[in-house]
């Protein structure tokens, strides 16, 4: 059996550590050739000791000395800074690049991986939100696969039984699936029953206490505001070539059905499993193979109920803003992402209240001056302008 070489960007985050669990369990099929962290050099050291990569990256400039010491100790190559993420690809020569970084910083490494000819297992939502057209067009030209690690998009790809599954994951814009709509499920986060007045008083600790999933702080806040689901609508548009008006969101608190596909004949296909990111990661890394794992299977008889409700876009307007920015086109989704990144950081730093997040995003979209989104320079400029606005609001 051929062993796939994996470059894991964001190895010390929640998705990164779960990815290493999969690699550990399927060591005959998967190996690590490179790892990166923003600044968790302590955890990165333990990962280097176990998985023996040929190169690492440390993105936080303040941790550069620790990165050099680590690389010297183990005799491996080192790149520094966010710009060094793309350099790892040529050094490591991976078969697949797992992009589990946070924010727009994942866009250039993703494009570099595609240009190199590696498949991309994508866990970074902001990559397609900001540069979806560029990424999918580059993947088509290079003939590489964009394999979603998001549980929702991974579920959709498994439900696309009416087409070649490899085609689904590489070629957007094909009207051959006979799909009426995609339904992305959402847990609803911890505040789905709170009133607007109660939402004004949400604390950081409350927002970080997700009822179903254990994730990094940024994506956990995005889940609480439903921006996470808005990003997934935009991602789904790019991944599957389906307009956003054919992508619905449904609140499903139990997080057992991970998404559904409705075909034109009215048949709904749903993907059900336990709520564990191990499963979509395994699917992406081993695709197209389906192998047994050590997880306990879903026990349907133990489930009391599966419930559903419509999202409230008045209490959680971030979801509505995602649909709006997608309709606007151009660099509107870049501004949406930049505003969200800045607002979430400010909330986590306890500088602004919870409901200030959607207000910052609203004002940023209102002030946004459209640029064409057909090149990386325009995307970076739109991101820079939006962040300047966000910091001033």
C-alpha positions, 0 to 999 in steps of 0.5 A: 500500500502506498503511503500518503505524505501529509503536510499539516498546517496548523498542527497544534490546533483542535483540527490539527491534533485530531488529524494526528490521531487519524495519522497515528491510527492509519500509520501504514497509509499515512505519514507526516512530512511537515508540521506548522504552528502559530506559536505552540512550540511546546506541543510542536516539540512533542509532535516532532518527536513522535512524527519525525517531519522533515520541516516545520514552520513557526508563524509567530515572530515572537517564537522564532528563537524557539522554532530555531532551537527546535529545528536545530535540536532535531536536525530538521528544516525551519521556515518562519512567519505566515509567508513561510507556510507556502515554503514548506510545500516545496521542502516537504513534497507532500501528496496532500496538504491539510490546511487547518490554520485560522483566517485568511493566512491559509489562502496563499498556502492553499494556492501554493499547494494546488500549484505544486500539484498536491490535494488539499484537505481543507478545514480553513473556512476563510480560504474559500470565503475570501478566495473561492473562485481562485482556489477552485479554478486553480484546482480544476486547472491542476487536476487536484482535489479540494477535500472538505474537512468541515463535517457539513461539506464532507457530509454533502460530498458523501450524499452526492451519490448521483455523480462521481464522488471525485468529480464532486470534490474537484469540479464546481459548476457542473449541473449534473447532480440533479440537486434541488438544494443542499441543507447544512445543519447547525447545532445553533450554538449555546445561545439559540434560545436567548432573547436579543436583550440577553444576547447583549450580556453574553460573556466570553466564557459563555460563548466559548462553552459550545454544547456539542463540539470542542473547537478553537476559540475563533471558530467557537465564537463564529458558531455562537454568532452563526457566522460559521454557518454563513461561511459554510454557505459560501464554501458550499457554493464554491465546492459544489458549484451551487448558487447560495439560494439553493443552500439552506441552513437548518438548526439541528441541536443534536448534531447527528445529521451533519447535512442533507442533499435534496434531489429534484425528485424530492428525495433527501439523502442525509449523512448521520454519525457521531459528532467527532471530527475524526470521521471527516478527517479520516474520509479526506485523508484516505479518500477514496478508500473507506476503512474501519476505525476504532470509534464506536458506531452511532447507536440509533436506538439510544437517540431520543429525538432528532429535532430541527428548526429554522435559524433566526436571522434577526437575532443572529444577523451574521448568517444573513450578512453572509448570504448578502455578501455572496450576492454582492460578489466581488470582494464583499466576502473578503470584507465580511471575513476581515470584519469578522476576524477583527470583531471576534479578536476584539470580543475574545480580548474583552474589548467589545460586547458580544452583539458588537460583532454583527454591528461591526460586520454590518458597518464594514459591509456598508462602507465596503468599496468593491474590487474584482476578486480575480487576483490575489492582490485585489483580495489582499487589498480588500482585506487590508482596507476592511481591517482598517475600517474595522479597527476604527469602528 
